[in-house]
């Protein structure tokens, strides 16, 4: 479920932003949960549960707590790589800093905008994050339905790190964090069913995009979130 977090050191503004987000959820009847309303980076980071994945964060830039909003966002990215980041500030010139920090922000909202304009910008961010989160989870949690000689397998895509061709003709091998399964199937059919999940590392390898932590163009490798290194073709690098 998508969760919304707010970090603002001004208590009045913190409450205002938090309530605006709550009203948006109630108005649209979205399946979204309110996370923490934090007045400092430490408070926000300590409120994030292990395994948070794709939260929406409204962050004040000038926090006055020894760490600005950009530095906080960088810490959030480490804990929640798919985070949706929205920055709030009174100074529009800060916008270019998002590029220097390479944070891929969803939006940059200037606090001097009138309340209605600010509300609409926040609502638009919530709706966009919600739609993207829902679309991503549909594919991530889609089931792979494959058969072996003796049983039928139903396995969520999210549990499979990568898939390789098997030594047995017309078979593939599913590699999970702690096991592997040799089943009937083809890489082409699996990739065609869930194209937003799987990408070819090579002609005999499919990699789950959601488990890729790093790509190394010089070595032509992909580093997965479990530490495994896999080969990757130039064509796949371009697609990624």
SULHUZI-V519562 format. One record per residue. N is the residue number from 1. RES is the residue in three letters. OMEGA is omega in whole degrees, 0 to 359 (999 if undefined). Layout:
BEGIN
n = <N;N>
res = <RES;RES>
omega = <OMEGA;OMEGA>
END
This chain:
BEGIN
n = <1;2;3;4;5;6;7;8;9;10;11;12;13;14;15;16;17;18;19;20;21;22;23;24;25;26;27;28;29;30;31;32;33;34;35;36;37;38;39;40;41;42;43;44;45;46;47;48;49;50;51;52;53;54;55;56;57;58;59;60;61;62;63;64;65;66;67;68;69;70;71;72;73;74;75;76;77;78;79;80;81;82;83;84;85;86;87;88;89;90;91;92;93;94;95;96;97;98;99;100;101;102;103;104;105;106;107;108;109;110;111;112;113;114;115;116;117;118;119;120;121;122;123;124;125;126;127;128;129;130;131;132;133;134;135;136;137;138;139;140;141;142;143;144;145;146;147;148;149;150;151;152;153;154;155;156;157;158;159;160;161;162;163;164;165;166;167;168;169;170;171;172;173;174;175;176;177;178;179;180;181;182;183;184;185;186;187;188;189;190;191;192;193;194;195;196;197;198;199;200;201;202;203;204;205;206;207;208;209;210;211;212;213;214;215;216;217;218;219;220;221;222;223;224;225;226;227;228;229;230;231;232;233;234;235;236;237;238;239;240>
res = <UNK;UNK;UNK;UNK;UNK;UNK;UNK;UNK;UNK;UNK;UNK;UNK;UNK;UNK;UNK;UNK;UNK;UNK;UNK;UNK;UNK;UNK;UNK;UNK;UNK;UNK;UNK;UNK;UNK;UNK;UNK;UNK;UNK;UNK;UNK;UNK;UNK;UNK;UNK;UNK;UNK;UNK;UNK;UNK;UNK;UNK;UNK;UNK;UNK;UNK;UNK;UNK;UNK;UNK;UNK;UNK;UNK;UNK;UNK;UNK;UNK;UNK;UNK;UNK;UNK;UNK;UNK;UNK;UNK;UNK;UNK;UNK;UNK;UNK;UNK;UNK;UNK;UNK;UNK;UNK;UNK;UNK;UNK;UNK;UNK;UNK;UNK;UNK;UNK;UNK;UNK;UNK;UNK;UNK;UNK;UNK;UNK;UNK;UNK;UNK;UNK;UNK;UNK;UNK;UNK;UNK;UNK;UNK;UNK;UNK;UNK;UNK;UNK;UNK;UNK;UNK;UNK;UNK;UNK;UNK;UNK;UNK;UNK;UNK;UNK;UNK;UNK;UNK;UNK;UNK;UNK;UNK;UNK;UNK;UNK;UNK;UNK;UNK;UNK;UNK;UNK;UNK;UNK;UNK;UNK;UNK;UNK;UNK;UNK;UNK;UNK;UNK;UNK;UNK;UNK;UNK;UNK;UNK;UNK;UNK;UNK;UNK;UNK;UNK;UNK;UNK;UNK;UNK;UNK;UNK;UNK;UNK;UNK;UNK;UNK;UNK;UNK;UNK;UNK;UNK;UNK;UNK;UNK;UNK;UNK;UNK;UNK;UNK;UNK;UNK;UNK;UNK;UNK;UNK;UNK;UNK;UNK;UNK;UNK;UNK;UNK;UNK;UNK;UNK;UNK;UNK;UNK;UNK;UNK;UNK;UNK;UNK;UNK;UNK;UNK;UNK;UNK;UNK;UNK;UNK;UNK;UNK;UNK;UNK;UNK;UNK;UNK;UNK;UNK;UNK;UNK;UNK;UNK;UNK;UNK;UNK;UNK;UNK;UNK;UNK>
omega = <177;177;180;178;178;175;183;184;175;185;181;180;178;179;181;181;181;180;177;179;179;180;179;180;181;182;184;182;178;177;183;180;175;177;185;167;189;180;179;178;181;180;180;182;180;180;182;178;175;177;175;189;176;175;176;187;172;189;170;181;182;186;178;183;180;180;180;184;179;178;176;180;178;176;178;180;180;181;184;187;182;182;171;187;176;182;179;181;175;186;184;182;178;187;183;180;179;179;180;178;179;187;178;182;176;181;180;187;179;185;182;176;179;188;181;178;179;179;181;178;179;180;181;178;180;181;180;180;181;181;180;179;180;181;180;182;177;180;184;184;176;182;167;180;184;184;168;180;189;183;177;187;173;186;177;178;184;182;183;181;179;183;180;172;179;174;177;180;178;177;172;179;178;180;176;183;186;182;172;185;176;187;177;179;178;179;182;181;181;181;180;180;183;186;180;179;190;175;179;170;174;182;182;185;170;181;176;182;185;178;179;179;187;173;181;185;182;181;183;179;173;176;179;183;174;177;181;176;180;178;179;180;177;180;179;177;180;180;178;999>
END
